Amino acid sequence: MLKRCVSGALFVVVVAGFFLLRQFVDYRYFNILLAFFGFTATFEVARALKPFTGKATFILSTVYGGLFLVAYFIGEYFVKSKYGVLFALDIAIIFMTVFSVITYTDRGEVKDFLVKIVPIIYPSFFLVSTFMVNDFGTAKGFIALLLIFIISPFSDTFAYFVGVLWGKIRKGKQKKLCPKLSPNKTVAGAIGGVIGGAVGGLLVYFIFTPSYYLFTPVLFYAVIGLVASVFTILGDLLESLIKRRAGIKDMGNIMPGHGGIADRIDGIIVASVFIYLTFILT
């Protein structure tokens, strides 16, 4: 527990430091942190699946995980077309087409291909939405990023403590949320996570939003917190599925008590897709 708390606190300090850089120096500095998350998490996922995909696929997947993000940067900041994500997706389509032909020629089995493309799609495709949120600019991007990096941790924390507390009350007799994927997750914990997400959304509203004059109803932030926490849980389950198939407990060990970077951001990156779409549509 001590290691988990210390590594979690360090994670918060690092993220907070990059938030300060973003606000007082240049918003693009935050992309450095996101790029680190992307490179590291892609490497962890590719390494976890290496026994099932082979060395060549491991190398290609790791390189491509970074290439996808680099393509986004080139399209967004150098071409200055404001279509960085489309440029990155074009690169992705070309890469996956070539990759598909090579894979099919090599073994010709659909299930092998599906396993091999996992590190290509996850987490890079999801993480791009976080880059796009950061590119909103000053106030809007700041609030959206806060929601991403506060709602998911609040959801995880509430889920953990509510699950533990309810387990003690029920003396261990709890209904499992999805035992085949994650035997430790419970329905009570999921409910606690949804409540925690709403609390996180409201926290952002009451502390930060009035000072940025966004004049958005408080209910809007509560609903964002609720729905984003559901996506956080789905992100956790998605990674649990990958880890279960790979036969491992954690993606890495860079964060003692938490696992790897992929373990830490699994819910964050999936929730970011929802928050990005919400801010675009509203």
C-alpha positions in Angstrom: 0.0 0.0 0.0 2.9 2.4 0.8 4.5 1.8 -2.5 1.2 2.3 -4.3 0.6 5.6 -2.4 4.1 6.9 -3.1 4.1 6.1 -6.8 0.5 7.5 -7.1 1.6 10.7 -5.5 4.6 11.0 -7.8 2.3 10.5 -10.8 0.1 13.3 -9.5 3.1 15.6 -9.0 4.4 15.0 -12.5 1.0 15.6 -14.1 0.5 18.7 -12.0 3.9 20.0 -13.1 3.0 19.6 -16.8 -0.3 21.3 -16.1 1.7 24.3 -14.8 3.9 24.3 -17.8 0.9 24.2 -20.0 -0.8 27.1 -18.3 2.1 29.4 -17.8 4.6 28.6 -20.6 3.0 26.9 -23.6 0.1 24.5 -23.9 2.1 22.2 -26.2 4.4 21.3 -23.3 1.6 19.0 -22.1 2.0 17.0 -25.3 5.5 15.9 -24.1 3.8 14.1 -21.1 1.2 12.6 -23.4 3.8 11.4 -25.9 5.7 9.7 -23.1 2.5 8.0 -22.0 1.9 6.9 -25.6 5.4 5.5 -26.3 5.7 3.7 -22.9 2.2 2.2 -22.9 2.5 1.0 -26.5 5.8 -0.6 -25.6 4.2 -2.3 -22.6 1.2 -3.7 -24.5 3.4 -4.9 -27.4 5.8 -6.6 -24.9 2.9 -8.3 -23.1 1.7 -9.8 -26.4 5.1 -10.6 -27.7 4.8 -14.3 -26.9 1.8 -14.5 -29.2 2.9 -12.2 -31.9 6.7 -12.7 -32.3 9.7 -10.4 -32.2 9.1 -8.8 -35.6 5.6 -7.8 -34.7 6.7 -6.5 -31.3 9.3 -4.2 -32.9 6.8 -3.0 -35.6 4.0 -2.4 -33.1 6.3 -0.4 -30.8 7.7 1.7 -33.6 4.2 2.3 -35.0 2.8 3.3 -31.6 5.2 6.2 -31.7 4.9 6.8 -35.4 1.2 7.3 -35.1 1.7 10.1 -32.6 4.6 11.6 -34.6 2.3 11.7 -37.6 -0.2 13.6 -35.6 2.4 16.2 -34.5 3.6 16.7 -38.1 0.0 17.2 -39.3 -1.0 19.5 -36.5 2.1 21.7 -35.9 4.2 21.6 -39.1 1.7 21.2 -41.9 -0.5 23.4 -39.8 -3.6 22.0 -41.5 -5.4 21.5 -38.2 -6.1 18.0 -39.5 -3.3 16.2 -37.7 -5.5 13.3 -36.6 -6.6 12.7 -40.2 -3.0 12.7 -41.4 -2.2 10.2 -38.6 -5.1 8.1 -39.6 -3.9 8.1 -43.2 -0.6 6.8 -42.0 -2.4 4.2 -39.9 -4.4 2.9 -42.8 -1.3 2.6 -45.1 0.6 0.9 -42.3 -2.2 -1.5 -41.4 -2.8 -2.4 -45.0 0.9 -3.4 -45.5 0.9 -5.1 -42.1 -2.2 -7.1 -43.0 -0.7 -8.4 -46.2 2.5 -9.4 -44.4 0.6 -11.1 -41.6 -1.7 -13.0 -44.0 1.1 -14.1 -46.1 3.0 -15.2 -43.1 0.3 -17.4 -41.4 -3.0 -16.6 -43.0 -5.0 -16.8 -39.7 -7.5 -14.1 -38.8 -7.0 -14.6 -35.0 -3.3 -14.1 -35.3 -3.9 -10.9 -37.2 -6.3 -9.6 -34.6 -3.8 -10.2 -31.8 -1.0 -8.5 -33.7 -2.9 -5.3 -34.4 -3.8 -4.8 -30.7 -0.6 -2.8 -29.9 -1.1 -0.8 -33.1 -4.6 0.3 -32.1 -4.3 0.4 -28.3 -3.4 2.8 -26.7 -2.4 5.1 -29.6 -5.8 5.6 -31.2 -7.4 6.4 -27.9 -4.6 8.6 -26.7 -4.9 10.9 -29.7 -8.2 12.2 -28.4 -6.2 13.6 -25.3 -3.8 15.4 -27.7 -6.8 16.9 -29.5 -8.3 18.0 -26.2 -5.1 19.7 -25.3 -5.1 21.5 -28.7 -8.4 23.2 -27.8 -6.3 26.0 -26.4 -6.3 27.8 -23.1 -9.5 27.8 -21.0 -11.5 25.1 -22.9 -8.5 22.8 -23.2 -7.6 23.3 -19.5 -11.0 22.4 -18.2 -11.4 19.4 -20.5 -7.9 18.1 -19.5 -8.8 18.6 -15.8 -11.9 16.5 -16.3 -9.9 13.7 -18.0 -7.2 13.6 -15.3 -9.5 14.1 -12.3 -12.6 12.1 -13.1 -10.8 8.8 -13.8 -8.6 8.8 -10.7 -11.6 9.8 -8.6 -13.6 7.0 -10.1 -10.8 4.5 -9.5 -10.3 5.7 -5.9 -14.0 5.6 -5.0 -14.4 2.2 -6.7 -11.6 0.8 -4.6 -12.7 2.1 -1.2 -16.4 1.5 -1.7 -15.7 -2.0 -2.9 -13.5 -2.7 0.1 -16.0 -1.2 2.5 -19.0 -3.0 1.0 -17.0 -6.2 1.1 -16.4 -5.9 4.8 -20.1 -5.2 5.4 -21.1 -8.1 3.3 -18.3 -10.2 4.7 -16.8 -10.9 1.3 -20.1 -11.9 -0.3 -20.2 -9.4 -3.2 -21.6 -9.6 -6.7 -18.8 -9.5 -9.2 -18.9 -7.0 -12.1 -17.1 -9.1 -14.7 -15.3 -12.1 -13.0 -14.0 -13.6 -16.2 -12.0 -10.4 -17.0 -11.3 -8.9 -13.6 -12.2 -11.1 -10.6 -11.5 -8.3 -8.1 -14.0 -5.8 -9.6 -17.4 -5.7 -8.0 -20.8 -4.1 -8.7 -20.5 -2.1 -5.5 -17.1 -0.9 -6.6 -18.5 0.1 -10.0 -21.3 2.1 -8.4 -18.8 3.8 -6.1 -16.7 4.6 -9.2 -19.6 6.2 -11.0 -20.3 8.3 -7.9 -16.6 9.2 -7.6 -16.6 10.3 -11.3 -19.5 12.7 -10.6 -17.7 14.1 -7.5 -14.6 14.7 -9.7 -16.7 16.5 -12.3 -18.3 18.7 -9.7 -15.0 19.4 -8.1 -13.7 20.8 -11.4 -16.8 22.9 -11.8 -16.8 24.5 -8.4 -13.0 25.1 -8.1 -12.0 26.0 -11.7 -14.9 26.7 -14.0 -16.3 30.0 -12.6 -12.8 31.6 -12.9 -12.8 30.7 -16.6 -16.2 32.2 -17.3 -17.6 29.1 -19.1 -21.0 29.6 -17.5 -21.9 26.0 -17.9 -24.7 24.5 -15.7 -23.4 22.4 -12.8 -25.5 19.5 -13.9 -23.5 19.3 -17.1 -20.3 18.6 -15.1 -22.1 16.0 -12.9 -23.3 14.1 -16.0 -19.8 14.3 -17.6 -18.4 12.8 -14.4 -21.0 10.0 -14.4 -20.6 9.0 -18.0 -16.8 9.4 -18.1 -16.5 7.2 -15.1 -18.4 4.5 -17.0 -15.9 4.8 -19.8 -13.2 4.6 -17.2 -14.5 1.3 -16.0 -14.8 0.1 -19.6 -11.1 1.1 -20.2 -10.1 -0.9 -17.1 -12.0 -3.9 -18.4 -10.5 -3.6 -21.8 -7.0 -3.7 -20.4 -8.0 -6.5 -18.1 -9.0 -8.5 -21.2 -5.6 -7.9 -22.8 -3.8 -8.9 -19.6 -6.0 -11.9 -19.1 -5.3 -13.1 -22.6 -1.6 -12.5 -22.1 -1.6 -14.3 -18.8 0.0 -11.4 -16.8 -1.1 -9.3 -13.8 0.4 -5.9 -14.8 1.6 -4.4 -18.0 4.8 -3.2 -16.4 6.5 -2.2 -13.1 7.4 1.4 -13.7 4.9 2.4 -11.0 5.1 0.1 -8.0 1.7 -0.9 -6.7 0.0 0.3 -9.9 2.0 -1.6 -12.6 2.9 0.1 -15.8 1.9 3.3 -17.5 -0.7 1.4 -19.5 -2.2 0.2 -16.2 -2.4 3.8 -14.9 -3.9 5.4 -18.0 -6.2 2.6 -19.2 -9.3 4.4 -17.9 -8.1 7.9 -18.6 -7.5 7.4 -22.3 -10.9 5.8 -23.0 -12.7 8.5 -20.9 -10.8 11.1 -22.9 -12.6 10.0 -26.1 -16.0 10.7 -24.5 -14.9 14.1 -23.1 -13.4 15.2 -26.4 -16.6 14.4 -28.3 -18.7 16.1 -25.6 -16.7 19.3 -25.8 -16.8 19.2 -29.6 -20.6 18.7 -29.7 -21.4 21.2 -27.0 
